[in-house]
Amino acid sequence: MTEKEIQLLGFRRVDVQAEEGGTYPYHFYKYEITTGLSLKSNDSDEQCAQDGDWHIKFDNTSEPVVFHKMEKVQSLLNTLERAKV
């Protein structure tokens, strides 16, 4: 998945400054579904992201569930958003 596809899905960019969490600034994308349930991309400083291979996973889970295709993330978001109403 590309960074542009993540943006098109409605994820918001989160910038992390060097003093907050590392030796240099980086960013990731987050989609808050509801309080306590969100999706997060890999970080821009990871090699796969630098190579243009972004992925999405549930945030704050002990076992990662990773999505690599925009269509799968879109389907998941549609299902989760419909369940909220």
Beta strands, then each sheet from edge to edge (+ up, - down):
strand 1: 12-16
strand 2: 26-34
strand 3: 37-41
strand 4: 56-58
strand 5: 66-67
sheet 1: 1+ 2- 3+ 4- 5+
end
